């Protein structure tokens, strides 16, 4: 029955929460708009997911936009050109003043998806993607949030007795402030070490097989795989000396200046103290929601599970 439904509605496609594509930042075709009162601003490069339980996002606004921001009526829209793909209604949790504006933390309240048609969406969310681990609503929110491609980065931390290198896609960079946002699981042993040291390095996934990246995510943070056992070489970062995979095209060294527990994830806000470009115009892997991928023209990179 499952195969028949997939064939009827999605031409027999593999059903998954999201697809993986390799892209350069300039190849991302979607945009994200924040609408509040009389304000409409493109936050594509100024927002990030920060927690998945509860669902929370952060968006940075420049100082000249804050006066027209309405705390009580904010919607975040996910678009491709003029086509609306998804929207979420959000409520303000906190405003964090920055040097040139403010980082606003939001909780997701309601979500709507618009890709394909209502029958396709109902079949996908309620039947094909059905899972005891995720509610119907959470599947809809994930699809909306990943209607904008989310790059996969490598996080690196090291001290005298411990080292961990792992992937994640809950992050964002605010270039105007040189701020980096990370949402780390509170169950990740590395989190407490990063908070104590107030240091971390993030790297792109420029030239690596997706299975190597996913395998890094399976390693226990309690006893990570030793560096000399990893299937790639590393080099020390310039300031912290943390290991940088040889497949990365660039990396950022970050000092943590603020943190807040959002729920299942801890929000880390850091200042970029060093940026190193290793290779010109690097790419990365990106996660894209299933419906958005089927509605677009990105190429897929298959992972072997």
N, C-alpha and C positions, 0 to 999 in steps of 0.2 A: 504493500500500500504506500509506504514511504517513497519508494522509487517512482511509483506512478504519479504521486502528487508533485514530486520534484520535477518530473518530466513535463507535467501539465503546466506548472506555474513558473518553473525556472530552467526549463530545457535540460533537466537532468544534472544541473550544476551541483557541485559539492556544497553542502550546507555547513556554514561556519559562522561564527560571530563576526569575524572580519577577515578580509584578505590582506595579503602583504604585497607591497610594491616597493621597488627601489626608485627613489626620486631625488632630484636636486631641489632645494627650496624653491627655486624659480619655476619648477614644473608643477607645483601645487596649483590646481585650478579653482578650488573652492575659496570662499571667504566667510568670515564671521562678523556679524553686525550686532552692536548693542544698541537697543532702542529704549529710551527712558525719557518720559515727558516730551519735550520738543527736541531731544538730542538723538541723533543717529550717528554712530561712529564705527568705523572699521576697526575691529580689535583682533583681526586675524593673527597679527604678529605680537599681540599684547594680551593674550589670554592663555589659560592653561587649566586642565583638569587638576584638582588637588586632592580629591577623596572620592572613593566609590561607595562608601557606606558610612554616613549618608552621602549622596551625590553632591559634590561641591565643586565650584569652579572659581577661578580668580581672574580678574581683568584689571589692567592698568589704564588709567585715564590721565592725560596731561592736565596740568593745573587750569588751563583756560577752558576746559570742558566740564570741570567739576561743578561750576555754578548752576548749570542747567540740568544736572543729574537729579533724578527723582527717586528717592529711596523706596517709594511705595509701589512703583509700577515699572518694572524692568523686564524686558524680554531680550533673549539672545537668539538670533536667527542664523541659520546655516544655509548658505546659498551657493549656487554655481551660476555665474552670470546673473540673470534676472530671475532664475528659477529658485523658489524656496524649497529646500529639502527637509528642513526640520526646524523646530523652534522650542525653546524652553522658557518658562516663566520662572524667575528667580527672586529670592528675597535676600536682603543684605544681612550678612553676619557681622562684618567689621570693615572699617576703612583704615588702612595703614598709610599714613602720610609718608611720602617719599620726597626726594630732593626736588623733583620736577612735576609732581602730581600726587597720585594716590593709587595704591593697590587695594582693590575692593574684593572682598571675599563674599561669595554668594552660595546659598543653598538652593538646589534645584527643587522646584515645587510641582510643576506640571510640564508635560512634554507632549509634542505632536510631531509625527513623522508624515512626510508627504511623498516620498519616493514611490514610483510605480503607481499602483492603485490600491484602494482600501482592501480588496480581496487578497491581493498579493501580500500586503502587510499583515493581515489577520492570519493567513495561513502560515506565514513565516514566523511571527512572534508566538502564536498560540499553539502551533503544532510542530513545525519543523525545527524550531529552536527551543522547544520545551525542555526544561531542565529542573530537577528538584532543588538545585543550588541557587537558581535565580528566579525571581518573580516575573510575571508578565510585564509589569511596569518597569522593572530594572532592565529587561531586555530592550524595551523601547527607549529608555534613557541612554543606554550604551550605544544603540544605533544612532541616536541623535548626536551624541557627543563625538562619535567617530565618523560623522558625516563630513567632518573636516579631518584630513589625514593627520595622524599623530606620529611623529618620528620616533624611532627606537634609538635610544642612546645607551652607552656603556658607562656605568658608574664605577669609579675606582677609589678604594680606600686602603691605606696600609699604615701599620705601626710596627713596633719592634716584634710583636708576638702574633700579629694577625694581618691577613690580607684578603680582600674580597673584591672580585670584579664581576658585575652582574648587569643585566639589561633592564630597562624600564621605559615606559612611554608616558608617564604622568609627570610632565615637566614643561617648563617654558622659559623663554629668555626675553627680557625687556631691554632692548639695545640702548634706548635713550637713557636708562638709569644704570646700565651694566649690572642689572639684577638678574639672578637666576632663581627659578622656582622649582622645587622638587616636592613630590608627594610620595613618601616612603612608607611602606607597611610598618605598623607599630610592632609586628611580630619579627621583623628583620633584625637579627642580632647586631648587624653593622650599624643600625640607626643610632644606638646609644654611643657607639664609638665615634661616629661622625659628630654627634652633638658635643661630646666631651672635647674632641680635638678642634671642632669648629672648622674643619677642612674637608674638602672633597674634590674630586676631579671628574668631569664628565667629558666623554669622547663620542664622536660620531661613529656610524657603522659603515664606513665608506667602501671597504673592499674585503668582505667576509661572507662566508656561506651562512645562510639564515639558520641552518641547523646548529652551527657552532654558537650562534647568538642564543637560540632557544635552550641549548644544553647548559649554557651559563646560568640561565634562569632556573634550572632544575637543581643546581648545586645548593646544598644546605648552607645557610649563613652561619650556622654553629661551627661547622668544620668545612670551609670552602676548599675547593681543589687547589693544591699548591701551585704556585706560578710555574714551576719547572715541569708540571704535569699537564699544563694547558696546551692545546693544539695550535698555539701561535706564540710568537716572541713578544716581548714587551721592552719598553724603554722608560727611564724615569722622567717624570714631568720636571720642568725647569725649576720651580720653586719648592714644591712639597716633596718631590722625589717619589710620588706615587706611580705605579706601573701604568703605562699607556700602551694598549695593544698596537702591534705594528700594522694592523689593517686600518687604523683610524687616519682620517685625513686632517683632523684638527682636534684640539681639546681646549678646555677651559679649566683653570684652577680657581676654586671658589672658597671664600671665607664665609661661614654661616653667621649671619647677624641677627636672625630672628627665627623662632619656631613656635608652632602652635598645633596641639592635637585637634584634628578635625573629626575624628571618629576612628575608622579602621586605618587611616593614613595620618602621618604626621607631616604638616606643612613646614618645609624648610625654605627660608628666604636667604639668599647669599649674594655677596658682592663678588663680581668677577675681578680677580686681582692679576690674572695673566691669561692671555689668549695666544695660542700657538697654532699657526697655519702650517701644516706639514705638506699637504698636497693641494694643488689648485682646484677650486670648484668641486669640493667633495660631495658625494651623495650619501644617503642613508636609507635604511629600510623604514617603511611607514605602514602603520595599521590603518585600514579603511573599512568602515562598516559594510557588511554584505550588501545591503540595499543600495548604498551609495556607489559601491564598486560596480554593481550590475547596471547602474544607471549612468555609468561613465565609460571612459576609454583607457583606464590605466592597465598596465600589464601586471600579471600576477606572478609572484615568486612562491613556489610550493615548498612547504616545510614537511619533512618526514617525521612523523610523531612515533 
